[in-house]
Amino acid sequence: MKISTLTFIAMYFNSAIDTGRYDDLSIDQVRQEIRAGTIFRFLTTKLGDDIDFSILDTRTETGLLLEWQDMEAAIPAAKKFGVENRGLPLLVAYLLEGIQRRARALS
């Protein structure tokens, strides 16, 4: 998966965060949807026009979901990312972690 794809999605999330309309989207809700494998469908419904996942083909979406499921299970978000309350900042942190992992692999 390209780093540009991850940054593209992160910019959408950042823009959605800036609206303030999704402050009620809890970290627990997002974690539950990730575990269930329904996060992209959930976000498409919840964020409506504020998100566009058309850049993701099925393979890329599946890969990203698996990566997020791994992070959700293994990384204490509050300790590592400083994210404790809201779901969209958690997803931004996951995207940034994914970018860091790929950058380390290239170096």
C-alpha positions as CSV (number, residue, x, y, z in Angstrom):
1,M,0.0,0.0,0.0
2,K,1.3,3.4,-1.0
3,I,2.1,6.0,1.6
4,S,0.3,8.5,-0.6
5,T,-2.9,6.4,-0.1
6,L,-2.5,6.6,3.7
7,T,-1.9,10.3,3.7
8,F,-4.9,10.9,1.4
9,I,-7.2,9.1,3.9
10,A,-5.6,10.9,6.8
11,M,-6.4,14.2,5.2
12,Y,-10.0,13.2,4.9
13,F,-10.1,12.2,8.5
14,N,-8.4,15.4,9.6
15,S,-10.9,17.5,7.7
16,A,-13.8,15.5,9.2
17,I,-12.3,16.1,12.7
18,D,-12.1,19.8,12.0
19,T,-15.9,20.0,11.3
20,G,-16.6,19.0,14.9
21,R,-19.5,16.9,13.7
22,Y,-17.9,13.7,14.8
23,D,-16.8,14.5,18.3
24,D,-19.4,11.9,19.5
25,L,-17.6,9.1,17.6
26,S,-15.9,7.3,20.5
27,I,-12.7,5.4,20.4
28,D,-14.6,2.4,21.7
29,Q,-17.1,2.6,18.7
30,V,-14.2,2.7,16.2
31,R,-12.4,-0.2,17.9
32,Q,-15.5,-2.3,17.9
33,E,-16.1,-1.6,14.2
34,I,-12.4,-2.5,13.4
35,R,-12.7,-5.8,15.4
36,A,-15.9,-6.6,13.5
37,G,-14.4,-5.8,10.1
38,T,-17.1,-3.2,9.4
39,I,-15.1,0.0,9.8
40,F,-15.2,1.2,6.2
41,R,-18.9,0.6,5.8
42,F,-19.5,2.2,9.2
43,L,-17.4,5.3,8.4
44,T,-19.0,5.7,5.0
45,T,-22.5,5.7,6.6
46,K,-21.4,7.9,9.6
47,L,-19.3,10.5,7.7
48,G,-21.3,10.6,4.5
49,D,-19.9,13.2,2.1
50,D,-17.0,14.0,4.5
51,I,-15.2,10.8,3.5
52,D,-14.3,9.2,0.1
53,F,-12.8,5.7,0.1
54,S,-13.0,5.4,-3.7
55,I,-9.2,5.4,-3.7
56,L,-9.3,2.0,-2.0
57,D,-9.8,-1.1,-4.0
58,T,-10.9,-4.3,-2.3
59,R,-7.3,-5.6,-1.8
60,T,-6.1,-2.3,-0.3
61,E,-9.1,-2.0,2.0
62,T,-8.6,-5.5,3.2
63,G,-4.9,-4.9,3.9
64,L,-5.7,-1.7,5.7
65,L,-8.4,-3.4,7.8
66,L,-6.0,-6.2,8.8
67,E,-3.3,-3.6,9.7
68,W,-5.8,-1.7,11.9
69,Q,-7.0,-4.9,13.5
70,D,-3.4,-5.8,14.4
71,M,-2.8,-2.3,15.8
72,E,-6.1,-2.3,17.7
73,A,-5.2,-5.6,19.4
74,A,-1.5,-4.9,20.1
75,I,-1.0,-1.2,20.7
76,P,-2.2,0.7,23.8
77,A,-3.6,3.8,22.0
78,A,-3.5,6.1,25.1
79,K,0.1,5.3,25.9
80,K,1.6,5.1,22.4
81,F,-0.5,7.7,20.5
82,G,-1.9,9.9,23.3
83,V,-5.4,9.1,22.0
84,E,-8.1,8.2,24.6
85,N,-11.4,9.6,23.6
86,R,-12.3,10.2,20.0
87,G,-12.4,7.6,17.2
88,L,-11.2,9.7,14.2
89,P,-8.0,10.7,15.9
90,L,-7.4,7.1,16.6
91,L,-7.7,6.3,12.9
92,V,-5.3,9.2,12.1
93,A,-2.8,7.7,14.6
94,Y,-3.2,4.3,12.9
95,L,-2.5,5.8,9.5
96,L,0.6,7.6,10.9
97,E,1.8,4.4,12.4
98,G,1.3,2.7,9.1
99,I,3.3,5.4,7.4
100,Q,6.1,5.1,9.9
101,R,6.2,1.3,9.5
102,R,6.5,1.7,5.7
103,A,9.2,4.4,6.0
104,R,11.3,2.1,8.3
105,A,11.0,-0.7,5.8
106,L,12.3,1.6,3.1
107,S,15.4,2.7,5.1
